[in-house]
Amino acid sequence: MNKTDSPEYLARKSVYNRLITVYGRKPVYEILADHSLQIFRLHLADSNRGGGIVDQIKTLATQRNIEICYHSREQLARISRNSKQDQGVACDIHSAGYQPFKQALEQLPGPAQQPLIALDGITNPQNLGMIIRSVTASPAYGLLLPSKGCADISPLVIKASAGTVFKGNILRCESLATALPAFIEKGFEVCTLSSHQATPLSQFKPQAPIIYVLGNETEGVSREIAALSRHRVGIPMANGVESLNVAITAALIAFSGL
């Protein structure tokens, strides 16, 4: 048996695939203080000075029996991926619903598959956090989030999500252009939001598992992704209002099946 096929390796890989890394002293302190969250590891730069909030972070981790790993400043920057804002502190949170899309796709779709919301170029962290909160609270299955072209999951996103980023299903992909064809092959249909020649959302009754794609705050859905779409829906506007904030739109779509 190949080493990468062993049950031990696959189990370990599954754990690492579901980790969300958060950086910054105050965000990490608040996460450690929340006992509802499962913390995998605490990472500290060995250049941190003692005292203050750093000592409080260490105390919380020790009280919760969380492993503390010390790194050089350069190593910690590779872990946090944000050397300018990590303040020498990061931690890994285990989130059961945070996983590569291919891992989730093995079990999708089911006979009563709830819709997915996919994001195409959502760059505003506050919008991303609010979208995560709405999707997590809704009957929708979860969020398809590409690493290219979208905001990273950062302390700002976590704050805007009110902590729900750790509770819902977030399926990771490198880009929608590579992920959506895999969903289409599995039986999903893609639906984009549009204000032109679109079916009103209240009248749209999909006959197959559906992925709603929300586009960039300014440019909308990219041409590459629109070409994969089989449906277009819109939210009728009144009183001369041109459009809604993308986070509001996501909430309306996520709850549209009620």
C-alpha positions, 0 to 999 in steps of 0.5 A: 500500500502506498503511504499516501493511501494508508488509513492513518495518512488519510485520517490525518489529511482529513483533519488538516483539510478542515482547519481554518487558520486565524491570526492576530492577538485579539482575534486569537485571544477571543477564539481561545476564550470561546470554548465552543470552538475546537482549537487544534494548535496555537502558533507563536513567534519566538520573538514575541515579548512576554507579558500582556495579551501574549501571556493571556493567550498562553494561559488560555491555551494551557488551560485548554490543553492546546498544543503551543508551537513556537516558530521563527518570525519567517515560519509564522508568516508562512503559517498566517500568510499575513506577516503584516497583521499576524502580530506573531500569533496564529491558531488553527481551528477545526471546522467540520464543514470547511473542506475541499469541494471534491471531498464534499462532492463525493456525497452530493447531490442527494435526492433532496439536495439543498442549493449551493451559493458560489462566489465569483470575485467577492473581494470585500471581507465584510460582504464575505463575512455577512454572506457566510452568516446568511448562508449558514443560517439558511436552508442552503447546503453551504458556500462554494468559495474559490481561493482565487479572486475572493477575499481570504477568511481573515479576522475581518471576515470572521467578525462580520460572520459573527463566528458562523464561519466555523459552523457552516459548510464552506467548500474550498476550490482554487477557482470556480472555472475548475470546480463548477464543471465537476458539479455539473457532471454530478448533476448540478445546474448553474444559475447566475444572478442577472438584471437582464432577461432573467427569471424573477427569483420568486418564479424560479423552480429548478428541477435539478440541484442548483448552484447560484453564482454571485458575482463581483460587487462592481463587475458582476459574474465573469464571462467565463463563469456566465458561460457555464450557467444554464439559468439566470434569475433576478430580483425585481427592483422598485423605485428606481433602485438599480441593485442590492448589496451582494450580501443582501442578495445572498440572504434572499437567495439562501432563504428563497426555498422556504 
